[in-house]
Amino acid sequence: MAEGGVLAGEEGGEKAASVDVPGSSFDTGVAHVARVYNYWLGGKDNFAADRAAGEAAIKAFPNIGLSARSNRALLARAVRFLAGEAGIRQFLDVGTGIPSADNTHEVAQSVAPECRVVYVDNDPIVLTHARALLASHPAGSTDYIDADLRDPRRILDAAAGLLDFGRPAALMLMAILQHISDQDGPYQIVATLVDALPPGSYLAISHPASDIDAEAMAKMAASLNQTMAEKVTFRDREAVARFFDGLDLVEPGLVQASKWRPATQADADRPAALWAGVALKK
């Protein structure tokens, strides 16, 4: 986890009311998703507004912390599958978040040291941690792009500096698509990214579910939309499945996140109000 990061004092207390990030400035009095998620994971890279938003969400949906951890564990399992069984050596991870345990490059390069990973996020707090994401194995490479998922062409153009889109790659969209409203064209955004990848590539998605613990999730969505700068749109299984149109889902298909190739039965039984799947582009 991102313990004791550049923003945190003892016990997670603020050091300043604003943070100076080169080329960026923001109000720490407004909750932001990367920092709220960091709070749910037990990290310290968050401010009072983030903790208040996180606590309000917990009140609405008490299992959100467990769901966040299940999503993080899913990321590691998916990357191990992709770098191992699937033989992928390139990863485009959009919606990186604040570095935690088992970041994509760490997992991928533990399987195949030559893996190349490009991270994408648009939160200035994540940018301050980019040096941790760039600590690549000498045989591989990592890069960080400050960009918004709503601009997929920019992401692809920038990522091409490290990734070879003539070779298979894995597109990782883990717990990020809920921040793209239906009006912003989420399916077209994903299609644009997938269309740029050659056959043999993979798409991995996790997405908060509107139809798992539906009442509590609806309350949490309403809470987050009142307290966070980034709004959320939770989707049901059918809506999440549409992101994989034209692709072949690998076993076990589109399932609750904790049930996607769990290491143990205890892992499978953990609460996780997210749909998750990994699919092959043929």
Secondary structure, DSSP 8 states (H G I E B T S, - for coil): --TT-TTB-GGG-BS-SEEEETTEEEETTSB-HHHHHHHHTT-S---HHHHHHHHHHHHH-TTHHHHHHHHHHHHHHHHHHHHTTT---EEEEES--S--SS-HHHHHHHH-TT-EEEEEE--HHHHHTHHHHT---TTSEEEEEE--TT-HHHHHHHHTTT--TTS--EEEEES-GGGS-GGG-HHHHHHHHHHTS-TT-EEEEEEEBSSSSHHHHHHHHHHHHHHBSS----B-HHHHHGGGTTSEE-TT-SEEGGGSS-SSHHHHTS---EEEEEEE--
